[in-house]
Amino acid sequence: MKKFILGWILGWVAIFVGAFLYVRSGHAPVATNSGPLPMETFFAKTALHATVAPAAKLKSPLPVNSDNLFGGVMVYNHNCAFCHGEPHQNSKIAEGMFPRPPQLFTAHGMVTDDPVGITFWKVKNGIRLSGMPAFQSKLSQEQMWQVSLLLSHANQLPAAVGAALK
Ligand code: HEC
């Protein structure tokens, strides 16, 4: 039993020393154009998913109507488009970021499958260590819901709303 505990402690010490030497080596990826750290994507995605999951229950206090979708367009054009792109124009600045901001009006980047409460949570609180800002001190609750409704209906927007996106 003693040997087992000693082996267990030494195992953890070796992991921590190895990780420390790796980050001190000057070869760990810190530039935005290098790949992720080992396990970085797994830990970041798992932590984000676990934290955000309860927000799936949040219901929008606003209905999906053209006033709110146009309100969402105003918010999006001024606060989001330069990172998340527009329907026919991907963001140039996104190419230099890590992680890359998803292009929210492309088939691959849309969040239309996410419950609107999850999108609202991300807009309100931001995503740490990613460049995604928290907007709770910049936008009103109404504006955050409007832009969240816009994104969750990005694949079925009325033509006039789509045209109002820059
Ligand atoms: C400075 C750049 C930047 C701005 C401005 C920005 N975002 Fe983001 N956003 C990001 C990045 C980077 C991510 C990816 C985070 C990650 O990979 O975990 C992200 C992620 C998201 C996600 C999650 C996407 C997914 O696939 O789950 C949503 C939703 C989102 N942003 C909405 C918005 C909205 C709405 C605005 C404007 C109110 C906005 N963002 C403004 C950089 C930005």
Residues whose N, C-alpha, C, O or C-beta is under 5 A from the ligand:
A	BS01	HEC	N79 C80 C83 P99 R100 P101 P102 G109 V111 T119 K122 V123 I127 S130 G131 M132 P133 V147
